[in-house]
Amino acid sequence: MKVSVIYALPQEQYLEALDVADSITVEDAIKMSHVLERFPEIDLSVHKVGVFAKLAKLNQTLRDGDRVEIYRSLPRKPRDAHAMDDKKARIRAKKEKRTEIEN
């Protein structure tokens, strides 16, 4: 059966297509892909993994065609980033409004 292992960094993406035996687990596929040797910062006890964007456990059995994804930690959550950007825009707009009133 065929599965793939994916790990993405901002400037680099790693994709390994594997031809594996049936009843392989997520962890087995990750180890077979050699992604851990290429990216030693990956710690499977810390980094979450998933199959087709759904969180998975390392002992989950894979099916033919599955895509195993290793998720990296983000500096901040996208929702928090958008909220912070919105807050900054509101503050900037208030300052501009005050400047207009003063002039």
ChimeraX commands (.cxc) that place a marker at each C-alpha (Angstrom):
marker #1 position 0.00,0.00,0.00 radius 0.5
marker #1 position 1.11,3.57,-0.57 radius 0.5
marker #1 position 1.27,6.33,2.06 radius 0.5
marker #1 position 3.07,9.65,2.27 radius 0.5
marker #1 position 4.71,11.56,5.10 radius 0.5
marker #1 position 4.74,15.35,5.06 radius 0.5
marker #1 position 6.49,17.97,7.18 radius 0.5
marker #1 position 6.38,21.65,6.24 radius 0.5
marker #1 position 8.54,24.52,7.38 radius 0.5
marker #1 position 8.11,28.12,6.23 radius 0.5
marker #1 position 10.90,27.82,3.64 radius 0.5
marker #1 position 11.06,24.07,3.07 radius 0.5
marker #1 position 8.66,21.20,2.58 radius 0.5
marker #1 position 9.44,17.52,3.01 radius 0.5
marker #1 position 7.36,14.88,1.24 radius 0.5
marker #1 position 8.19,11.21,1.18 radius 0.5
marker #1 position 6.04,8.69,-0.66 radius 0.5
marker #1 position 6.35,5.21,0.76 radius 0.5
marker #1 position 5.32,1.76,-0.40 radius 0.5
marker #1 position 4.63,-0.09,2.85 radius 0.5
marker #1 position 3.08,-3.28,4.17 radius 0.5
marker #1 position -0.50,-3.38,5.40 radius 0.5
marker #1 position -1.22,-2.63,9.06 radius 0.5
marker #1 position 1.55,-0.03,9.40 radius 0.5
marker #1 position 1.10,2.64,12.06 radius 0.5
marker #1 position 1.59,6.40,11.84 radius 0.5
marker #1 position 4.77,6.15,13.90 radius 0.5
marker #1 position 6.18,3.36,11.71 radius 0.5
marker #1 position 5.58,5.40,8.55 radius 0.5
marker #1 position 7.27,8.45,10.08 radius 0.5
marker #1 position 10.31,6.39,11.05 radius 0.5
marker #1 position 10.49,4.73,7.62 radius 0.5
marker #1 position 10.42,8.13,5.89 radius 0.5
marker #1 position 13.68,9.26,7.58 radius 0.5
marker #1 position 12.11,12.65,8.32 radius 0.5
marker #1 position 13.33,12.37,11.91 radius 0.5
marker #1 position 16.94,12.12,10.76 radius 0.5
marker #1 position 16.57,15.04,8.36 radius 0.5
marker #1 position 14.82,17.25,10.91 radius 0.5
marker #1 position 16.20,16.35,14.36 radius 0.5
marker #1 position 14.09,19.09,15.99 radius 0.5
marker #1 position 10.98,16.90,15.52 radius 0.5
marker #1 position 10.02,15.31,18.82 radius 0.5
marker #1 position 7.06,12.97,18.43 radius 0.5
marker #1 position 6.31,13.28,22.14 radius 0.5
marker #1 position 5.75,17.02,21.59 radius 0.5
marker #1 position 4.74,17.52,17.95 radius 0.5
marker #1 position 1.23,16.52,16.98 radius 0.5
marker #1 position 0.57,14.34,13.97 radius 0.5
marker #1 position -2.42,13.84,11.77 radius 0.5
marker #1 position -3.80,12.02,8.77 radius 0.5
marker #1 position -5.36,14.28,6.14 radius 0.5
marker #1 position -5.57,17.24,8.58 radius 0.5
marker #1 position -7.24,15.24,11.37 radius 0.5
marker #1 position -5.27,14.62,14.54 radius 0.5
marker #1 position -4.09,11.05,14.89 radius 0.5
marker #1 position -2.34,8.94,17.47 radius 0.5
marker #1 position 1.05,7.44,16.72 radius 0.5
marker #1 position -0.38,3.92,17.03 radius 0.5
marker #1 position -3.21,4.55,14.52 radius 0.5
marker #1 position -3.18,2.09,11.63 radius 0.5
marker #1 position -2.93,3.63,8.19 radius 0.5
marker #1 position -4.91,2.84,5.06 radius 0.5
marker #1 position -3.81,2.88,1.45 radius 0.5
marker #1 position -3.34,6.45,0.20 radius 0.5
marker #1 position -3.17,8.09,3.64 radius 0.5
marker #1 position -1.09,11.24,4.09 radius 0.5
marker #1 position 0.68,11.48,7.46 radius 0.5
marker #1 position 1.33,15.06,8.53 radius 0.5
marker #1 position 3.71,16.20,11.25 radius 0.5
marker #1 position 2.62,19.53,12.70 radius 0.5
marker #1 position 5.11,22.07,13.96 radius 0.5
marker #1 position 4.44,24.50,16.75 radius 0.5
marker #1 position 3.35,27.91,15.58 radius 0.5
marker #1 position 4.63,31.01,17.38 radius 0.5
marker #1 position 1.03,32.09,17.88 radius 0.5
marker #1 position -2.33,30.78,16.82 radius 0.5
marker #1 position -3.65,32.19,13.53 radius 0.5
marker #1 position -6.86,33.33,15.22 radius 0.5
marker #1 position -4.85,35.20,17.87 radius 0.5
marker #1 position -2.69,36.76,15.17 radius 0.5
marker #1 position -5.77,38.07,13.32 radius 0.5
marker #1 position -7.27,39.39,16.54 radius 0.5
marker #1 position -4.03,41.21,17.38 radius 0.5
marker #1 position -3.85,42.70,13.88 radius 0.5
marker #1 position -7.47,43.88,14.17 radius 0.5
marker #1 position -6.74,45.46,17.55 radius 0.5
marker #1 position -3.70,47.30,16.16 radius 0.5
marker #1 position -5.79,48.58,13.24 radius 0.5
marker #1 position -8.46,49.90,15.63 radius 0.5
marker #1 position -5.82,51.67,17.76 radius 0.5
marker #1 position -4.22,53.15,14.63 radius 0.5
marker #1 position -7.63,54.39,13.41 radius 0.5
marker #1 position -8.34,56.05,16.79 radius 0.5
marker #1 position -4.97,57.82,16.71 radius 0.5
marker #1 position -5.58,59.05,13.18 radius 0.5
marker #1 position -9.04,60.29,14.15 radius 0.5
marker #1 position -7.58,62.20,17.15 radius 0.5
marker #1 position -4.91,63.74,14.92 radius 0.5
marker #1 position -7.58,64.90,12.46 radius 0.5
marker #1 position -9.67,66.47,15.26 radius 0.5
marker #1 position -6.63,68.27,16.73 radius 0.5
marker #1 position -5.66,69.74,13.35 radius 0.5
marker link #1:1,2 radius 0.2
marker link #1:2,3 radius 0.2
marker link #1:3,4 radius 0.2
marker link #1:4,5 radius 0.2
marker link #1:5,6 radius 0.2
marker link #1:6,7 radius 0.2
marker link #1:7,8 radius 0.2
marker link #1:8,9 radius 0.2
marker link #1:9,10 radius 0.2
marker link #1:10,11 radius 0.2
marker link #1:11,12 radius 0.2
marker link #1:12,13 radius 0.2
marker link #1:13,14 radius 0.2
marker link #1:14,15 radius 0.2
marker link #1:15,16 radius 0.2
marker link #1:16,17 radius 0.2
marker link #1:17,18 radius 0.2
marker link #1:18,19 radius 0.2
marker link #1:19,20 radius 0.2
marker link #1:20,21 radius 0.2
marker link #1:21,22 radius 0.2
marker link #1:22,23 radius 0.2
marker link #1:23,24 radius 0.2
marker link #1:24,25 radius 0.2
marker link #1:25,26 radius 0.2
marker link #1:26,27 radius 0.2
marker link #1:27,28 radius 0.2
marker link #1:28,29 radius 0.2
marker link #1:29,30 radius 0.2
marker link #1:30,31 radius 0.2
marker link #1:31,32 radius 0.2
marker link #1:32,33 radius 0.2
marker link #1:33,34 radius 0.2
marker link #1:34,35 radius 0.2
marker link #1:35,36 radius 0.2
marker link #1:36,37 radius 0.2
marker link #1:37,38 radius 0.2
marker link #1:38,39 radius 0.2
marker link #1:39,40 radius 0.2
marker link #1:40,41 radius 0.2
marker link #1:41,42 radius 0.2
marker link #1:42,43 radius 0.2
marker link #1:43,44 radius 0.2
marker link #1:44,45 radius 0.2
marker link #1:45,46 radius 0.2
marker link #1:46,47 radius 0.2
marker link #1:47,48 radius 0.2
marker link #1:48,49 radius 0.2
marker link #1:49,50 radius 0.2
marker link #1:50,51 radius 0.2
marker link #1:51,52 radius 0.2
marker link #1:52,53 radius 0.2
marker link #1:53,54 radius 0.2
marker link #1:54,55 radius 0.2
marker link #1:55,56 radius 0.2
marker link #1:56,57 radius 0.2
marker link #1:57,58 radius 0.2
marker link #1:58,59 radius 0.2
marker link #1:59,60 radius 0.2
marker link #1:60,61 radius 0.2
marker link #1:61,62 radius 0.2
marker link #1:62,63 radius 0.2
marker link #1:63,64 radius 0.2
marker link #1:64,65 radius 0.2
marker link #1:65,66 radius 0.2
marker link #1:66,67 radius 0.2
marker link #1:67,68 radius 0.2
marker link #1:68,69 radius 0.2
marker link #1:69,70 radius 0.2
marker link #1:70,71 radius 0.2
marker link #1:71,72 radius 0.2
marker link #1:72,73 radius 0.2
marker link #1:73,74 radius 0.2
marker link #1:74,75 radius 0.2
marker link #1:75,76 radius 0.2
marker link #1:76,77 radius 0.2
marker link #1:77,78 radius 0.2
marker link #1:78,79 radius 0.2
marker link #1:79,80 radius 0.2
marker link #1:80,81 radius 0.2
marker link #1:81,82 radius 0.2
marker link #1:82,83 radius 0.2
marker link #1:83,84 radius 0.2
marker link #1:84,85 radius 0.2
marker link #1:85,86 radius 0.2
marker link #1:86,87 radius 0.2
marker link #1:87,88 radius 0.2
marker link #1:88,89 radius 0.2
marker link #1:89,90 radius 0.2
marker link #1:90,91 radius 0.2
marker link #1:91,92 radius 0.2
marker link #1:92,93 radius 0.2
marker link #1:93,94 radius 0.2
marker link #1:94,95 radius 0.2
marker link #1:95,96 radius 0.2
marker link #1:96,97 radius 0.2
marker link #1:97,98 radius 0.2
marker link #1:98,99 radius 0.2
marker link #1:99,100 radius 0.2
marker link #1:100,101 radius 0.2
marker link #1:101,102 radius 0.2
marker link #1:102,103 radius 0.2
view
